[in-house]
Amino acid sequence: MWMRQGAIPTIDISGETERHVIIAAGTPEEYQGHPTTLLMPDGCTMFCVWSIGHGGPAGPMARSDDGGLTWTRLDDRLPPGYRNHRNCPSIYRMVDPAGTERLWVFSAHPNMPRIVSEDGGETWRELEPLGFPCVMTFSSMVRLKNGNYLGMYHRRSDGQAGEARGEARLVVMQTESADGGVTWSTPRMALEMEDRMPCEPFVFRSPDGGELCCIMRENARKGHSLVMFSRDEAATWSTVAETVWELTGDRHAGVYAADGRIVIAFRDQAPDSPTRGHFVAWVGTYEDVRAGRPGEYRVKLLHNHAGWDCGYPGVELLPDGTIVATTYIKYRPGEEKHSVVSTWFRLEELDARLPGR
């Protein structure tokens, strides 16, 4: 099934339940929210972390040893204090200059707290918070050419925690770690706008490695999503611009497929979109993003029975070319609240469904 809005078609695979894996099912009492995922270098071990309730406490973690087909909960391996961390935990793998691998889970409140594992996720301990007031912790991270990690997040313009109110705006911040996530530089502002609310930055590198791209949600809902570029490893950023309609959404996350195309998943917020409020993906090239072109097609990944509340995805590429996109979503109508759900697809099979193929 496909539909057209604007310049490119949308392929609908949301009803193909054989693609779906429910990592954590919602109940009438419990809401599973805001997951992120991590695929380990072996190409099959995955971790997923999420919160209970909308912006609520952290606590859950699950591990898959088969690329996301089956999952085991790890909640009882986590430090007790982790349950006091709140809002949208994000998980990352970072390697320091000595080659030590650490897995980190950062949350938003209070002041960007964190837990760490130095044995591949077998055991975890809590470290002191980073001390960075924020609305949401790192929504993306990228390795710089000097070996540092660049972390980007958003906060209020008045430096306080929580959603922006009154005169406060949302601003995008950046910080770097030179030791694999243990310590971080003093955050500095990457973007502030007079009449827009940039947030939830997704930063990734161009295929040739020479440029960073940062796509952001625009929370004032005055236009499309936002994008800016850096050719000096985030020392400076280009003048911010709007993305195309087709990339307009919330909390973008993506991966490069083997053929060089990029797949970016998000909560659709494009004006008048027939899939607005649902979990979608955009397929195109980096040059499409760079040049403001519509791309090749969009995909309706999952149908959201809540109307708007979904997204915040993890997107992973398995060695065989399968893409695993994970989100929180009201998966079924009825009393059950949001679940954490993955859907699986390959670009070749979607390409074959395009009109005229």
Secondary structure, 3 states (H helix, E strand, C coil): CEEEECCEEEEECCCCHHHEEEEECCCCCCCEEEEEEEECCCCCCEEEEEEECCCCECCCEEEECCCCCCCEECHHHCCHHHHHCECCCEEEEEECCCCCEEEEEECCECCCCEEEECCCCCCCEEECCCCCCCCEEEEEEEECCCCCEEEEEEEECCCCCCCCCCCCCEEEEEEEECCCCCCCCCCEEEECCCCCCEEEEEEEECCCCCCEEEEEEECCCCCCCEEEEECCCCCCCCCCEECCHHHCEEEEEEEECCCCCEEEEEEECCCCCCCCCCEEEEEECHHHHHHCCCCCEEEEEECCCCCCCCEEEEEEECCCCCEEEEEEECCCCCCCCCEEEEEEECHHHHHCCCCCC
